[in-house]
Amino acid sequence: MRSRNACDLELIYTLLEIVSEKEQQNQEISLISLFTEYRNRSGTKTTYYIVKKHVEIAVEKRLLEVRGTKPLFLALTEKGRNYMTQFRKLMELLD
């Protein structure tokens, strides 16, 4: 069983991955769209509050940046891209 911190890191990685995919398609993603996409992808009954809390953590750590106010759009920062690269390398080592 994974620890809570490991699950949190994985959730943040997945959120960053979704934002990155949307950016590659030249699309912006709102918080509510990110929640919907995450819930569809993960197949779990994650609440909006949990996704919002993790997005706030990612913004606080400067992995994501907020653009606009209503609707709130999210963008991946350079630090967020580096986080994703390091996380992938870590997962490869653990496999």
Buried (B, 14 or more C-beta within 10 A) or exposed (E): EEEEEEEBBBBBBBBBBBBBEBBEEEEBBBBEBBBBBBBEEEEEEBEEEBBBEBBEBBBEEEBBBEEEEEEBBBBBBEBBBEBBEEBEEEEEEEE
